[in-house]
Amino acid sequence: MIVAPCSIKSLSEITFGITENLLTRAADVVLKERRRLVLMVRETPLHLGHLRAMACASEMGAIIMPPVPASYIRPRTINEIVDHSVGQAIDLFNIDSGLVKRWKGARKESDSL
């Protein structure tokens, strides 16, 4: 299960077992059944309470994956940034979406000629 975007409110409800709606109830069941749960936390800046809730969720088995733009892919458009974040999240489920380019190692000088 991927929660995207995941507000701090949703993160807190999931972490502390407050299942007030379908989203938090479903995430609670995913954790209970030891299935993969990815939380794409959206807010910044974070205070200590947020960080502790994230740490607790991680200790319970959730994966915290803020949708942080990756500069190393050298995006030219907003869509490329979004596609990369989505691709990384889907990749955590071992699904090849074709959105993430795989690391092939450092280029050799002869490769750039």
MODELLER restraints for C-alpha pairs under 7 A, 6 or more apart:
rsr = mdl.restraints
at = mdl.atoms
rsr.add(forms.Gaussian(group=physical.xy_distance, feature=features.Distance(at['CA:1:A'], at['CA:36:A']), mean=6.28, stdev=0.5))
rsr.add(forms.Gaussian(group=physical.xy_distance, feature=features.Distance(at['CA:1:A'], at['CA:37:A']), mean=4.91, stdev=0.5))
rsr.add(forms.Gaussian(group=physical.xy_distance, feature=features.Distance(at['CA:1:A'], at['CA:38:A']), mean=6.25, stdev=0.5))
rsr.add(forms.Gaussian(group=physical.xy_distance, feature=features.Distance(at['CA:2:A'], at['CA:37:A']), mean=5.93, stdev=0.5))
rsr.add(forms.Gaussian(group=physical.xy_distance, feature=features.Distance(at['CA:2:A'], at['CA:38:A']), mean=4.70, stdev=0.5))
rsr.add(forms.Gaussian(group=physical.xy_distance, feature=features.Distance(at['CA:2:A'], at['CA:39:A']), mean=6.09, stdev=0.5))
rsr.add(forms.Gaussian(group=physical.xy_distance, feature=features.Distance(at['CA:3:A'], at['CA:38:A']), mean=6.21, stdev=0.5))
rsr.add(forms.Gaussian(group=physical.xy_distance, feature=features.Distance(at['CA:3:A'], at['CA:39:A']), mean=5.03, stdev=0.5))
rsr.add(forms.Gaussian(group=physical.xy_distance, feature=features.Distance(at['CA:3:A'], at['CA:40:A']), mean=6.03, stdev=0.5))
rsr.add(forms.Gaussian(group=physical.xy_distance, feature=features.Distance(at['CA:4:A'], at['CA:39:A']), mean=6.63, stdev=0.5))
rsr.add(forms.Gaussian(group=physical.xy_distance, feature=features.Distance(at['CA:4:A'], at['CA:40:A']), mean=5.11, stdev=0.5))
rsr.add(forms.Gaussian(group=physical.xy_distance, feature=features.Distance(at['CA:5:A'], at['CA:40:A']), mean=5.43, stdev=0.5))
rsr.add(forms.Gaussian(group=physical.xy_distance, feature=features.Distance(at['CA:5:A'], at['CA:41:A']), mean=6.14, stdev=0.5))
rsr.add(forms.Gaussian(group=physical.xy_distance, feature=features.Distance(at['CA:5:A'], at['CA:42:A']), mean=5.89, stdev=0.5))
rsr.add(forms.Gaussian(group=physical.xy_distance, feature=features.Distance(at['CA:6:A'], at['CA:39:A']), mean=5.83, stdev=0.5))
rsr.add(forms.Gaussian(group=physical.xy_distance, feature=features.Distance(at['CA:6:A'], at['CA:40:A']), mean=5.24, stdev=0.5))
rsr.add(forms.Gaussian(group=physical.xy_distance, feature=features.Distance(at['CA:6:A'], at['CA:41:A']), mean=4.54, stdev=0.5))
rsr.add(forms.Gaussian(group=physical.xy_distance, feature=features.Distance(at['CA:6:A'], at['CA:42:A']), mean=5.92, stdev=0.5))
rsr.add(forms.Gaussian(group=physical.xy_distance, feature=features.Distance(at['CA:7:A'], at['CA:41:A']), mean=5.88, stdev=0.5))
rsr.add(forms.Gaussian(group=physical.xy_distance, feature=features.Distance(at['CA:7:A'], at['CA:42:A']), mean=5.97, stdev=0.5))
rsr.add(forms.Gaussian(group=physical.xy_distance, feature=features.Distance(at['CA:7:A'], at['CA:43:A']), mean=6.65, stdev=0.5))
rsr.add(forms.Gaussian(group=physical.xy_distance, feature=features.Distance(at['CA:8:A'], at['CA:41:A']), mean=6.89, stdev=0.5))
rsr.add(forms.Gaussian(group=physical.xy_distance, feature=features.Distance(at['CA:8:A'], at['CA:43:A']), mean=6.88, stdev=0.5))
rsr.add(forms.Gaussian(group=physical.xy_distance, feature=features.Distance(at['CA:8:A'], at['CA:50:A']), mean=6.95, stdev=0.5))
rsr.add(forms.Gaussian(group=physical.xy_distance, feature=features.Distance(at['CA:10:A'], at['CA:24:A']), mean=6.61, stdev=0.5))
rsr.add(forms.Gaussian(group=physical.xy_distance, feature=features.Distance(at['CA:12:A'], at['CA:53:A']), mean=6.17, stdev=0.5))
rsr.add(forms.Gaussian(group=physical.xy_distance, feature=features.Distance(at['CA:13:A'], at['CA:19:A']), mean=6.38, stdev=0.5))
rsr.add(forms.Gaussian(group=physical.xy_distance, feature=features.Distance(at['CA:13:A'], at['CA:24:A']), mean=6.41, stdev=0.5))
rsr.add(forms.Gaussian(group=physical.xy_distance, feature=features.Distance(at['CA:14:A'], at['CA:24:A']), mean=5.39, stdev=0.5))
rsr.add(forms.Gaussian(group=physical.xy_distance, feature=features.Distance(at['CA:14:A'], at['CA:27:A']), mean=6.37, stdev=0.5))
rsr.add(forms.Gaussian(group=physical.xy_distance, feature=features.Distance(at['CA:14:A'], at['CA:28:A']), mean=5.91, stdev=0.5))
rsr.add(forms.Gaussian(group=physical.xy_distance, feature=features.Distance(at['CA:15:A'], at['CA:53:A']), mean=6.45, stdev=0.5))
rsr.add(forms.Gaussian(group=physical.xy_distance, feature=features.Distance(at['CA:15:A'], at['CA:56:A']), mean=6.63, stdev=0.5))
rsr.add(forms.Gaussian(group=physical.xy_distance, feature=features.Distance(at['CA:15:A'], at['CA:57:A']), mean=5.14, stdev=0.5))
rsr.add(forms.Gaussian(group=physical.xy_distance, feature=features.Distance(at['CA:17:A'], at['CA:28:A']), mean=6.59, stdev=0.5))
rsr.add(forms.Gaussian(group=physical.xy_distance, feature=features.Distance(at['CA:19:A'], at['CA:25:A']), mean=4.73, stdev=0.5))
rsr.add(forms.Gaussian(group=physical.xy_distance, feature=features.Distance(at['CA:30:A'], at['CA:36:A']), mean=6.93, stdev=0.5))
rsr.add(forms.Gaussian(group=physical.xy_distance, feature=features.Distance(at['CA:30:A'], at['CA:37:A']), mean=6.62, stdev=0.5))
rsr.add(forms.Gaussian(group=physical.xy_distance, feature=features.Distance(at['CA:31:A'], at['CA:37:A']), mean=6.92, stdev=0.5))
rsr.add(forms.Gaussian(group=physical.xy_distance, feature=features.Distance(at['CA:31:A'], at['CA:61:A']), mean=6.71, stdev=0.5))
rsr.add(forms.Gaussian(group=physical.xy_distance, feature=features.Distance(at['CA:36:A'], at['CA:62:A']), mean=6.71, stdev=0.5))
rsr.add(forms.Gaussian(group=physical.xy_distance, feature=features.Distance(at['CA:37:A'], at['CA:62:A']), mean=4.93, stdev=0.5))
rsr.add(forms.Gaussian(group=physical.xy_distance, feature=features.Distance(at['CA:37:A'], at['CA:63:A']), mean=6.08, stdev=0.5))
rsr.add(forms.Gaussian(group=physical.xy_distance, feature=features.Distance(at['CA:38:A'], at['CA:62:A']), mean=5.92, stdev=0.5))
rsr.add(forms.Gaussian(group=physical.xy_distance, feature=features.Distance(at['CA:38:A'], at['CA:63:A']), mean=4.72, stdev=0.5))
rsr.add(forms.Gaussian(group=physical.xy_distance, feature=features.Distance(at['CA:38:A'], at['CA:64:A']), mean=6.01, stdev=0.5))
rsr.add(forms.Gaussian(group=physical.xy_distance, feature=features.Distance(at['CA:38:A'], at['CA:65:A']), mean=6.60, stdev=0.5))
rsr.add(forms.Gaussian(group=physical.xy_distance, feature=features.Distance(at['CA:39:A'], at['CA:63:A']), mean=6.12, stdev=0.5))
rsr.add(forms.Gaussian(group=physical.xy_distance, feature=features.Distance(at['CA:39:A'], at['CA:64:A']), mean=5.02, stdev=0.5))
rsr.add(forms.Gaussian(group=physical.xy_distance, feature=features.Distance(at['CA:39:A'], at['CA:65:A']), mean=5.84, stdev=0.5))
rsr.add(forms.Gaussian(group=physical.xy_distance, feature=features.Distance(at['CA:40:A'], at['CA:64:A']), mean=6.25, stdev=0.5))
rsr.add(forms.Gaussian(group=physical.xy_distance, feature=features.Distance(at['CA:40:A'], at['CA:65:A']), mean=4.78, stdev=0.5))
rsr.add(forms.Gaussian(group=physical.xy_distance, feature=features.Distance(at['CA:40:A'], at['CA:66:A']), mean=4.59, stdev=0.5))
rsr.add(forms.Gaussian(group=physical.xy_distance, feature=features.Distance(at['CA:40:A'], at['CA:67:A']), mean=5.94, stdev=0.5))
rsr.add(forms.Gaussian(group=physical.xy_distance, feature=features.Distance(at['CA:41:A'], at['CA:64:A']), mean=6.97, stdev=0.5))
rsr.add(forms.Gaussian(group=physical.xy_distance, feature=features.Distance(at['CA:41:A'], at['CA:65:A']), mean=6.59, stdev=0.5))
rsr.add(forms.Gaussian(group=physical.xy_distance, feature=features.Distance(at['CA:41:A'], at['CA:66:A']), mean=4.84, stdev=0.5))
rsr.add(forms.Gaussian(group=physical.xy_distance, feature=features.Distance(at['CA:42:A'], at['CA:66:A']), mean=6.15, stdev=0.5))
rsr.add(forms.Gaussian(group=physical.xy_distance, feature=features.Distance(at['CA:42:A'], at['CA:67:A']), mean=6.96, stdev=0.5))
rsr.add(forms.Gaussian(group=physical.xy_distance, feature=features.Distance(at['CA:54:A'], at['CA:64:A']), mean=6.84, stdev=0.5))
rsr.add(forms.Gaussian(group=physical.xy_distance, feature=features.Distance(at['CA:58:A'], at['CA:64:A']), mean=6.70, stdev=0.5))
rsr.add(forms.Gaussian(group=physical.xy_distance, feature=features.Distance(at['CA:67:A'], at['CA:85:A']), mean=5.67, stdev=0.5))
rsr.add(forms.Gaussian(group=physical.xy_distance, feature=features.Distance(at['CA:69:A'], at['CA:81:A']), mean=5.83, stdev=0.5))
rsr.add(forms.Gaussian(group=physical.xy_distance, feature=features.Distance(at['CA:75:A'], at['CA:81:A']), mean=6.11, stdev=0.5))
rsr.add(forms.Gaussian(group=physical.xy_distance, feature=features.Distance(at['CA:83:A'], at['CA:99:A']), mean=6.07, stdev=0.5))
rsr.add(forms.Gaussian(group=physical.xy_distance, feature=features.Distance(at['CA:84:A'], at['CA:99:A']), mean=5.97, stdev=0.5))
rsr.add(forms.Gaussian(group=physical.xy_distance, feature=features.Distance(at['CA:84:A'], at['CA:100:A']), mean=5.94, stdev=0.5))
rsr.add(forms.Gaussian(group=physical.xy_distance, feature=features.Distance(at['CA:87:A'], at['CA:97:A']), mean=6.11, stdev=0.5))
rsr.add(forms.Gaussian(group=physical.xy_distance, feature=features.Distance(at['CA:87:A'], at['CA:99:A']), mean=4.89, stdev=0.5))
rsr.add(forms.Gaussian(group=physical.xy_distance, feature=features.Distance(at['CA:87:A'], at['CA:100:A']), mean=5.49, stdev=0.5))
rsr.add(forms.Gaussian(group=physical.xy_distance, feature=features.Distance(at['CA:88:A'], at['CA:100:A']), mean=6.56, stdev=0.5))
rsr.add(forms.Gaussian(group=physical.xy_distance, feature=features.Distance(at['CA:90:A'], at['CA:97:A']), mean=6.98, stdev=0.5))
